[in-house]
Amino acid sequence: MVYWSETIDDAIAPRCASFPAGAMAEALSLTEILRRRQSRGEPICFVTLCSENPNSVGPAGVADPPADYAWKKRRP
């Protein structure tokens, strides 16, 4: 996903564009276009690119360890 904001009539409007898996070049291209427009003085800000790991094995964020997990701090 590419996210950015535009100022329209003194209001900030959030925008986004979605890309299919494997379309990193297209996402980077849009990011570069938006940053060039921003550098020319157009009311664009907060341009960012974000991805999600499709091979994630658990829910996003912090999760409790399994009940049988026994962590021990080892000191030399």
Phi and psi restraints in degrees (value plus and minus 20) as a CYANA .aco file:
   2 VAL   PHI    -134.5   -94.5
   2 VAL   PSI     110.1   150.1
   3 TYR   PHI    -138.7   -98.7
   3 TYR   PSI     124.4   164.4
   4 TRP   PHI    -179.7  -139.7
   4 TRP   PSI     148.3   188.3
   5 SER   PHI    -145.0  -105.0
   5 SER   PSI     126.9   166.9
   6 GLU   PHI    -146.5  -106.5
   6 GLU   PSI     123.5   163.5
   7 THR   PHI    -115.2   -75.2
   7 THR   PSI      99.1   139.1
   8 ILE   PHI    -146.7  -106.7
   8 ILE   PSI      98.0   138.0
   9 ASP   PHI      31.7    71.7
   9 ASP   PSI      29.5    69.5
  10 ASP   PHI      43.5    83.5
  10 ASP   PSI      -3.2    36.8
  11 ALA   PHI    -141.5  -101.5
  11 ALA   PSI     120.0   160.0
  12 ILE   PHI    -106.6   -66.6
  12 ILE   PSI     104.2   144.2
  13 ALA   PHI    -131.3   -91.3
  13 ALA   PSI      98.3   138.3
  14 PRO   PHI     -94.1   -54.1
  14 PRO   PSI     123.8   163.8
  15 ARG   PHI    -153.4  -113.4
  15 ARG   PSI     137.8   177.8
  16 CYS   PHI    -174.4  -134.4
  16 CYS   PSI     138.4   178.4
  17 ALA   PHI    -157.8  -117.8
  17 ALA   PSI     113.8   153.8
  18 SER   PHI    -122.8   -82.8
  18 SER   PSI     125.9   165.9
  19 PHE   PHI    -151.2  -111.2
  19 PHE   PSI     126.8   166.8
  20 PRO   PHI     -92.0   -52.0
  20 PRO   PSI     143.2   183.2
  21 ALA   PHI     -77.3   -37.3
  21 ALA   PSI     118.2   158.2
  22 GLY   PHI      67.6   107.6
  22 GLY   PSI     -15.1    24.9
  23 ALA   PHI    -127.3   -87.3
  23 ALA   PSI      19.6    59.6
  24 MET   PHI     -81.5   -41.5
  24 MET   PSI     -58.6   -18.6
  25 ALA   PHI     -81.0   -41.0
  25 ALA   PSI     -61.2   -21.2
  26 GLU   PHI     -87.3   -47.3
  26 GLU   PSI     -60.7   -20.7
  27 ALA   PHI     -84.6   -44.6
  27 ALA   PSI     -62.8   -22.8
  28 LEU   PHI     -84.9   -44.9
  28 LEU   PSI     -56.9   -16.9
  29 SER   PHI     -82.6   -42.6
  29 SER   PSI     -65.9   -25.9
  30 LEU   PHI     -82.4   -42.4
  30 LEU   PSI     -61.9   -21.9
  31 THR   PHI     -78.9   -38.9
  31 THR   PSI     -63.7   -23.7
  32 GLU   PHI     -85.3   -45.3
  32 GLU   PSI     -61.8   -21.8
  33 ILE   PHI     -79.6   -39.6
  33 ILE   PSI     -66.5   -26.5
  34 LEU   PHI     -83.5   -43.5
  34 LEU   PSI     -61.9   -21.9
  35 ARG   PHI     -88.0   -48.0
  35 ARG   PSI     -53.7   -13.7
  36 ARG   PHI     -86.5   -46.5
  36 ARG   PSI     -62.4   -22.4
  37 ARG   PHI     -80.9   -40.9
  37 ARG   PSI     -60.9   -20.9
  38 GLN   PHI     -82.0   -42.0
  38 GLN   PSI     -63.2   -23.2
  39 SER   PHI     -88.8   -48.8
  39 SER   PSI     -42.2    -2.2
  40 ARG   PHI    -101.7   -61.7
  40 ARG   PSI     -21.6    18.4
  41 GLY   PHI      80.5   120.5
  41 GLY   PSI     -15.9    24.1
  42 GLU   PHI     -89.6   -49.6
  42 GLU   PSI     130.9   170.9
  43 PRO   PHI     -96.6   -56.6
  43 PRO   PSI      42.3    82.3
  44 ILE   PHI    -138.0   -98.0
  44 ILE   PSI     117.4   157.4
  45 CYS   PHI    -169.0  -129.0
  45 CYS   PSI     152.0   192.0
  46 PHE   PHI      35.3    75.3
  46 PHE   PSI      26.0    66.0
  47 VAL   PHI     -97.6   -57.6
  47 VAL   PSI     103.5   143.5
  48 THR   PHI    -169.4  -129.4
  48 THR   PSI     136.4   176.4
  49 LEU   PHI    -140.3  -100.3
  49 LEU   PSI     116.8   156.8
  50 CYS   PHI    -159.1  -119.1
  50 CYS   PSI     123.4   163.4
  51 SER   PHI    -152.9  -112.9
  51 SER   PSI     141.3   181.3
  52 GLU   PHI    -139.4   -99.4
  52 GLU   PSI     117.0   157.0
  53 ASN   PHI     -95.1   -55.1
  53 ASN   PSI      92.3   132.3
  54 PRO   PHI     -91.3   -51.3
  54 PRO   PSI     -33.1     6.9
  55 ASN   PHI    -121.8   -81.8
  55 ASN   PSI      -1.7    38.3
  56 SER   PHI     -81.8   -41.8
  56 SER   PSI     118.7   158.7
  57 VAL   PHI    -119.3   -79.3
  57 VAL   PSI     -23.7    16.3
  58 GLY   PHI    -167.9  -127.9
  58 GLY   PSI     158.1   198.1
  59 PRO   PHI     -88.1   -48.1
  59 PRO   PSI     131.0   171.0
  60 ALA   PHI     -86.6   -46.6
  60 ALA   PSI     128.9   168.9
  61 GLY   PHI      76.5   116.5
  61 GLY   PSI    -187.4  -147.4
  62 VAL   PHI    -109.0   -69.0
  62 VAL   PSI     116.9   156.9
  63 ALA   PHI    -147.7  -107.7
  63 ALA   PSI     132.5   172.5
  64 ASP   PHI     -88.4   -48.4
  64 ASP   PSI     125.5   165.5
  65 PRO   PHI     -89.5   -49.5
  65 PRO   PSI     140.1   180.1
  66 PRO   PHI     -82.3   -42.3
  66 PRO   PSI     135.8   175.8
  67 ALA   PHI     -80.3   -40.3
  67 ALA   PSI     -50.3   -10.3
  68 ASP   PHI    -110.3   -70.3
  68 ASP   PSI     -12.5    27.5
  69 TYR   PHI     -99.9   -59.9
  69 TYR   PSI     104.6   144.6
  70 ALA   PHI    -139.5   -99.5
  70 ALA   PSI      74.1   114.1
  71 TRP   PHI    -107.2   -67.2
  71 TRP   PSI     115.5   155.5
  72 LYS   PHI    -155.3  -115.3
  72 LYS   PSI     113.5   153.5
  73 LYS   PHI    -102.4   -62.4
  73 LYS   PSI     105.1   145.1
  74 ARG   PHI    -124.6   -84.6
  74 ARG   PSI     109.5   149.5
  75 ARG   PHI    -133.1   -93.1
  75 ARG   PSI     124.8   164.8
